[in-house]
Amino acid sequence: MLELIRKSLLAGLGAGVITKEKAQQAAQELVDEGKLAADDAKQFVDRLLEGANEQREEFQASIRDAVRKALDSTDVASTEDLQIIKQRLADVELRLAALESRERQGGPPGQTFEAS
């Protein structure tokens, strides 16, 4: 019975936005109506909040998965891709700086440079 009431409250209050105060208020209303013993109110609130947290975590995980799938289906660079590009750009900048330095020092303009 308590589980049914808990699930009903989670659905009615919106599990993602339930606060401790709202849970305590709902429990007090059930106590006042005689549907819940006063001794069970704290346990009821704790279970209600635990259920709300679990549902919120499940919802966040499903949102993360949906966003990840959406990004995977597009041509958006991943963090790893960007790190590789940054490293390659840094290597090119070093090679360019070395070539420019050689040209300023009178080296042949078309000389190639091998990065180490």
MDTraj code that builds the backbone (N, CA, C; nanometers):
import mdtraj as md
import numpy as np

residues = "MET LEU GLU LEU ILE ARG LYS SER LEU LEU ALA GLY LEU GLY ALA GLY VAL ILE THR LYS GLU LYS ALA GLN GLN ALA ALA GLN GLU LEU VAL ASP GLU GLY LYS LEU ALA ALA ASP ASP ALA LYS GLN PHE VAL ASP ARG LEU LEU GLU GLY ALA ASN GLU GLN ARG GLU GLU PHE GLN ALA SER ILE ARG ASP ALA VAL ARG LYS ALA LEU ASP SER THR ASP VAL ALA SER THR GLU ASP LEU GLN ILE ILE LYS GLN ARG LEU ALA ASP VAL GLU LEU ARG LEU ALA ALA LEU GLU SER ARG GLU ARG GLN GLY GLY PRO PRO GLY GLN THR PHE GLU ALA SER".split()
xyz = np.array([
    [0.0828, -0.1196, 0.0000],
    [0.0000, 0.0000, 0.0000],
    [0.0870, 0.1256, 0.0000],
    [0.1865, 0.1274, 0.0899],
    [0.2753, 0.2439, 0.0948],
    [0.3491, 0.2624, -0.0371],
    [0.3881, 0.1511, -0.0996],
    [0.4586, 0.1597, -0.2268],
    [0.3692, 0.2213, -0.3342],
    [0.2433, 0.1844, -0.3363],
    [0.1488, 0.2410, -0.4321],
    [0.1309, 0.3911, -0.4085],
    [0.1192, 0.4297, -0.2836],
    [0.1055, 0.5727, -0.2505],
    [0.2320, 0.6475, -0.2906],
    [0.3483, 0.5867, -0.2623],
    [0.4766, 0.6498, -0.2965],
    [0.4865, 0.6705, -0.4468],
    [0.4535, 0.5676, -0.5241],
    [0.4603, 0.5798, -0.6699],
    [0.3607, 0.6827, -0.7217],
    [0.2454, 0.6872, -0.6622],
    [0.1451, 0.7860, -0.7026],
    [0.1943, 0.9274, -0.6751],
    [0.2545, 0.9455, -0.5586],
    [0.3067, 1.0783, -0.5246],
    [0.4213, 1.1167, -0.6170],
    [0.5102, 1.0215, -0.6456],
    [0.6208, 1.0511, -0.7367],
    [0.5677, 1.0933, -0.8730],
    [0.4685, 1.0224, -0.9205],
    [0.4112, 1.0569, -1.0506],
    [0.3389, 1.1908, -1.0443],
    [0.2636, 1.2135, -0.9372],
    [0.1861, 1.3363, -0.9250],
    [0.2706, 1.4588, -0.9000],
    [0.3740, 1.4456, -0.8207],
    [0.4570, 1.5602, -0.7870],
    [0.5659, 1.5850, -0.8911],
    [0.5935, 1.4857, -0.9710],
    [0.7040, 1.5000, -1.0648],
    [0.8315, 1.4648, -0.9927],
    [0.8793, 1.3449, -1.0128],
    [0.9920, 1.2933, -0.9360],
    [1.1161, 1.3803, -0.9477],
    [1.1328, 1.4462, -1.0598],
    [1.2526, 1.5265, -1.0805],
    [1.2569, 1.6528, -0.9981],
    [1.1417, 1.6992, -0.9488],
    [1.1408, 1.8270, -0.8793],
    [1.0957, 1.8150, -0.7340],
    [1.0820, 1.6931, -0.6861],
    [1.0354, 1.6769, -0.5488],
    [1.1444, 1.7235, -0.4517],
    [1.1030, 1.7953, -0.3532],
    [1.1952, 1.8428, -0.2518],
    [1.1623, 1.7750, -0.1194],
    [1.2534, 1.7850, -0.0273],
    [1.2300, 1.7247, 0.1039],
    [1.1067, 1.7864, 0.1686],
    [1.0905, 1.9166, 0.1541],
    [0.9757, 1.9846, 0.2135],
    [0.8447, 1.9338, 0.1544],
    [0.8410, 1.9166, 0.0211],
    [0.7196, 1.8664, -0.0424],
    [0.6904, 1.7236, 0.0014],
    [0.7949, 1.6432, 0.0142],
    [0.7766, 1.5051, 0.0578],
    [0.7233, 1.5019, 0.2007],
    [0.7786, 1.5874, 0.2867],
    [0.7320, 1.5929, 0.4252],
    [0.5865, 1.6414, 0.4312],
    [0.5542, 1.7369, 0.3476],
    [0.4173, 1.7883, 0.3424],
    [0.3210, 1.6780, 0.2974],
    [0.3598, 1.6023, 0.1949],
    [0.2751, 1.4931, 0.1462],
    [0.2586, 1.3866, 0.2545],
    [0.3670, 1.3548, 0.3249],
    [0.3594, 1.2556, 0.4322],
    [0.2678, 1.3048, 0.5434],
    [0.2785, 1.4317, 0.5787],
    [0.1937, 1.4867, 0.6852],
    [0.0466, 1.4813, 0.6452],
    [0.0174, 1.5087, 0.5191],
    [-0.1206, 1.4997, 0.4720],
    [-0.1728, 1.3573, 0.4842],
    [-0.0877, 1.2591, 0.4513],
    [-0.1287, 1.1189, 0.4642],
    [-0.1504, 1.0816, 0.6106],
    [-0.0658, 1.1337, 0.6994],
    [-0.0827, 1.1094, 0.8429],
    [-0.2139, 1.1719, 0.8892],
    [-0.2381, 1.2954, 0.8468],
    [-0.3612, 1.3653, 0.8860],
    [-0.4859, 1.2919, 0.8371],
    [-0.4762, 1.2314, 0.7187],
    [-0.5904, 1.1590, 0.6626],
    [-0.6026, 1.0178, 0.7186],
    [-0.5059, 0.9778, 0.8004],
    [-0.5089, 0.8447, 0.8600],
    [-0.4624, 0.7343, 0.7668],
    [-0.4009, 0.7700, 0.6563],
    [-0.3531, 0.6705, 0.5602],
    [-0.2102, 0.6263, 0.5890],
    [-0.1449, 0.6952, 0.6807],
    [-0.0057, 0.6656, 0.7136],
    [0.0143, 0.6892, 0.8622],
    [0.0799, 0.5938, 0.9278],
    [0.1082, 0.6085, 1.0701],
    [0.2189, 0.7117, 1.0876],
    [0.2090, 0.7898, 1.1938],
    [0.3086, 0.8948, 1.2202],
    [0.4486, 0.8355, 1.2319],
    [0.4578, 0.7143, 1.2870],
    [0.5895, 0.6488, 1.3026],
    [0.6518, 0.6139, 1.1676],
    [0.5694, 0.5952, 1.0654],
    [0.6191, 0.5569, 0.9326],
    [0.6490, 0.6769, 0.8438],
    [0.6170, 0.7960, 0.8881],
    [0.6292, 0.9153, 0.8040],
    [0.7735, 0.9411, 0.7609],
    [0.8693, 0.9313, 0.8531],
    [1.0094, 0.9598, 0.8186],
    [1.0609, 0.8589, 0.7166],
    [1.0307, 0.7312, 0.7405],
    [1.0729, 0.6272, 0.6467],
    [1.0083, 0.6503, 0.5100],
    [0.8831, 0.6891, 0.5104],
    [0.8115, 0.7181, 0.3865],
    [0.8788, 0.8321, 0.3104],
    [0.9130, 0.9398, 0.3820],
    [0.9793, 1.0547, 0.3188],
    [1.1138, 1.0122, 0.2611],
    [1.1894, 0.9344, 0.3392],
    [1.3208, 0.8896, 0.2917],
    [1.3072, 0.8051, 0.1651],
    [1.2121, 0.7141, 0.1634],
    [1.1920, 0.6292, 0.0459],
    [1.1424, 0.7109, -0.0732],
    [1.0595, 0.8080, -0.0467],
    [1.0083, 0.8939, -0.1525],
    [1.1221, 0.9733, -0.2167],
    [1.2077, 1.0303, -0.1322],
    [1.3212, 1.1074, -0.1850],
    [1.4210, 1.0178, -0.2569],
    [1.4419, 0.8969, -0.2041],
    [1.5326, 0.8024, -0.2691],
    [1.4792, 0.7658, -0.4080],
    [1.3494, 0.7403, -0.4156],
    [1.2885, 0.7100, -0.5452],
    [1.2998, 0.8265, -0.6420],
    [1.2803, 0.9464, -0.5908],
    [1.2921, 1.0657, -0.6751],
    [1.4343, 1.0802, -0.7279],
    [1.5326, 1.0560, -0.6412],
    [1.6727, 1.0661, -0.6841],
    [1.7054, 0.9610, -0.7895],
    [1.6560, 0.8396, -0.7697],
    [1.6804, 0.7337, -0.8674],
    [1.6184, 0.7693, -1.0018],
    [1.4967, 0.8187, -0.9997],
    [1.4307, 0.8559, -1.1249],
    [1.5017, 0.9728, -1.1923],
    [1.5496, 1.0669, -1.1128],
    [1.6225, 1.1811, -1.1693],
    [1.7513, 1.1326, -1.2356],
    [1.8236, 1.0397, -1.1694],
    [1.9478, 0.9869, -1.2261],
    [1.9205, 0.9089, -1.3544],
    [1.8124, 0.8293, -1.3553],
    [1.7762, 0.7555, -1.4757],
    [1.7411, 0.8518, -1.5891],
    [1.6695, 0.9577, -1.5567],
    [1.6319, 1.0567, -1.6569],
    [1.7564, 1.1251, -1.7130],
    [1.8496, 1.1635, -1.6259],
    [1.9719, 1.2285, -1.6712],
    [2.0541, 1.1342, -1.7589],
    [2.0596, 1.0065, -1.7225],
    [2.1339, 0.9091, -1.8022],
    [2.0703, 0.8939, -1.9400],
    [1.9374, 0.8905, -1.9446],
    [1.8716, 0.8764, -2.0743],
    [1.8924, 1.0012, -2.1605],
    [1.8962, 1.1175, -2.0982],
    [1.9233, 1.2414, -2.1731],
    [2.0668, 1.2389, -2.2267],
    [2.1634, 1.1985, -2.1417],
    [2.3028, 1.1887, -2.1870],
    [2.3151, 1.0938, -2.3051],
    [2.2476, 0.9784, -2.2959],
    [2.2536, 0.8810, -2.4054],
    [2.1937, 0.9381, -2.5330],
    [2.0814, 1.0062, -2.5203],
    [2.0169, 1.0645, -2.6382],
    [2.1064, 1.1707, -2.7021],
    [2.1683, 1.2545, -2.6199],
    [2.2577, 1.3589, -2.6729],
    [2.3796, 1.2946, -2.7387],
    [2.4348, 1.1915, -2.6731],
    [2.5516, 1.1227, -2.7292],
    [2.5169, 1.0613, -2.8651],
    [2.4007, 0.9962, -2.8737],
    [2.3588, 0.9366, -3.0011],
    [2.3382, 1.0440, -3.1070],
    [2.2793, 1.1563, -3.0682],
    [2.2576, 1.2652, -3.1632],
    [2.3907, 1.3212, -3.2132],
    [2.4857, 1.3378, -3.1235],
    [2.6165, 1.3899, -3.1640],
    [2.6914, 1.2894, -3.2499],
    [2.6783, 1.1602, -3.2160],
    [2.7452, 1.0577, -3.2955],
    [2.6916, 1.0533, -3.4385],
    [2.5653, 1.0875, -3.4554],
    [2.5057, 1.0821, -3.5889],
    [2.5340, 1.2081, -3.6701],
    [2.5935, 1.3078, -3.6084],
    [2.6294, 1.4296, -3.6809],
    [2.7789, 1.4300, -3.7064],
    [2.8264, 1.5326, -3.7681],
    [2.9687, 1.5426, -3.8014],
    [3.0377, 1.6391, -3.7051],
    [3.0128, 1.6211, -3.5756],
    [3.0709, 1.7067, -3.4732],
    [3.1965, 1.6399, -3.4187],
    [3.3031, 1.7167, -3.4051],
    [3.4288, 1.6621, -3.3555],
    [3.4182, 1.6303, -3.2064],
    [3.4776, 1.5161, -3.1695],
    [3.4800, 1.4780, -3.0283],
    [3.5953, 1.5505, -2.9595],
    [3.5987, 1.5417, -2.8283],
    [3.7079, 1.6015, -2.7511],
    [3.8405, 1.5393, -2.7919],
    [3.8398, 1.4086, -2.8146],
    [3.9619, 1.3392, -2.8582],
    [4.0076, 1.3901, -2.9949],
    [3.9120, 1.4085, -3.0866],
    [3.9452, 1.4618, -3.2190],
    [4.0097, 1.5993, -3.2068],
    [3.9528, 1.6833, -3.1213],
    [4.0066, 1.8177, -3.1041],
    [4.1467, 1.8156, -3.0437],
    [4.1731, 1.7242, -2.9522],
    [4.3070, 1.7129, -2.8933],
    [4.4096, 1.6730, -3.0000],
    [4.3709, 1.5804, -3.0869],
    [4.4605, 1.5384, -3.1949],
    [4.4885, 1.6560, -3.2881],
    [4.3854, 1.7299, -3.3230],
    [4.4024, 1.8460, -3.4106],
    [4.4911, 1.9511, -3.3447],
    [4.4718, 1.9756, -3.2150],
    [4.5562, 2.0733, -3.1440],
    [4.7023, 2.0310, -3.1481],
    [4.7282, 1.9021, -3.1270],
    [4.8664, 1.8538, -3.1277],
    [4.9276, 1.8673, -3.2665],
    [4.8501, 1.8330, -3.3687],
    [4.9008, 1.8460, -3.5051],
    [4.9285, 1.9918, -3.5396],
    [4.8414, 2.0818, -3.4956],
    [4.8611, 2.2241, -3.5209],
    [4.9870, 2.2738, -3.4496],
    [5.0059, 2.2308, -3.3271],
    [5.1268, 2.2707, -3.2533],
    [5.2517, 2.2221, -3.3257],
    [5.2487, 2.0991, -3.3791],
    [5.3628, 2.0462, -3.4547],
    [5.3891, 2.1294, -3.5802],
    [5.2823, 2.1663, -3.6508],
    [5.2969, 2.2483, -3.7727],
    [5.3540, 2.3854, -3.7362],
    [5.3069, 2.4435, -3.6269],
    [5.3581, 2.5744, -3.5846],
    [5.5072, 2.5668, -3.5522],
    [5.5505, 2.4599, -3.4883],
    [5.6936, 2.4428, -3.4589],
    [5.7753, 2.4310, -3.5869],
    [5.7258, 2.3522, -3.6800],
    [5.7965, 2.3369, -3.8073],
    [5.8029, 2.4686, -3.8829],
    [5.6931, 2.5435, -3.8826],
    [5.6892, 2.6724, -3.9511],
    [5.7859, 2.7709, -3.8857],
    [5.7868, 2.7736, -3.7540],
    [5.8784, 2.8641, -3.6828],
    [6.0231, 2.8288, -3.7143],
    [6.0531, 2.6995, -3.7220],
    [6.1904, 2.6577, -3.7542],
    [6.2266, 2.6981, -3.8964],
    [6.1351, 2.6826, -3.9912],
    [6.1618, 2.7235, -4.1296],
    [6.1825, 2.8744, -4.1392],
    [6.0984, 2.9504, -4.0703],
    [6.1122, 3.0960, -4.0729],
    [6.2443, 3.1383, -4.0100],
    [6.2847, 3.0700, -3.9055],
    [6.4113, 3.1015, -3.8392],
    [6.5287, 3.0738, -3.9330],
    [6.5237, 2.9630, -4.0042],
    [6.6305, 2.9296, -4.0981],
    [6.6375, 3.0321, -4.2113],
    [6.5216, 3.0759, -4.2597],
    [6.5210, 3.1750, -4.3682],
    [6.5806, 3.3065, -4.3208],
    [6.5491, 3.3460, -4.1948],
    [6.6043, 3.4712, -4.1412],
    [6.7557, 3.4609, -4.1229],
    [6.8045, 3.3403, -4.0992],
    [6.9476, 3.3211, -4.0781],
    [7.0221, 3.2962, -4.2090],
    [6.9521, 3.3052, -4.3204],
    [7.0172, 3.2944, -4.4509],
    [7.0207, 3.1548, -4.5079],
    [6.9468, 3.0634, -4.4539],
    [6.9415, 2.9279, -4.5088],
    [6.8636, 2.9265, -4.6382],
    [6.8771, 2.8199, -4.7144],
    [6.8039, 2.8119, -4.8412],
    [6.6530, 2.8128, -4.8161],
    [6.5746, 2.8888, -4.8943],
    [6.4319, 2.9055, -4.8690],
    [6.3506, 2.7771, -4.8816],
    [6.3858, 2.6866, -4.9698],
    [6.3045, 2.5684, -4.9910],
    [6.3471, 2.4475, -4.9076],
    [6.4390, 2.4671, -4.8165],
    [6.4925, 2.3557, -4.7379],
    [6.3817, 2.2936, -4.6515],
    [6.3782, 2.1619, -4.6506],
    [6.2754, 2.0941, -4.5688],
    [6.3272, 2.0743, -4.4270],
    [6.2329, 2.0603, -4.3384],
    [6.2642, 2.0446, -4.1962],
    [6.1895, 1.9229, -4.1445],
    [6.2560, 1.8351, -4.0810],
    [6.1924, 1.7180, -4.0209],
    [6.1760, 1.7421, -3.8724],
    [6.0525, 1.7269, -3.8255],
    [6.0249, 1.7426, -3.6820],
    [6.0753, 1.6201, -3.6078],
    [6.1269, 1.6414, -3.4895],
    [6.1774, 1.5288, -3.4116],
    [6.0725, 1.4710, -3.3218],
])
top = md.Topology()
chain = top.add_chain()
for i, resn in enumerate(residues, 1):
    res = top.add_residue(resn, chain, resSeq=i)
    for name in ("N", "CA", "C"):
        top.add_atom(name, md.element.get_by_symbol(name[0]), res)
traj = md.Trajectory(xyz[None], top)
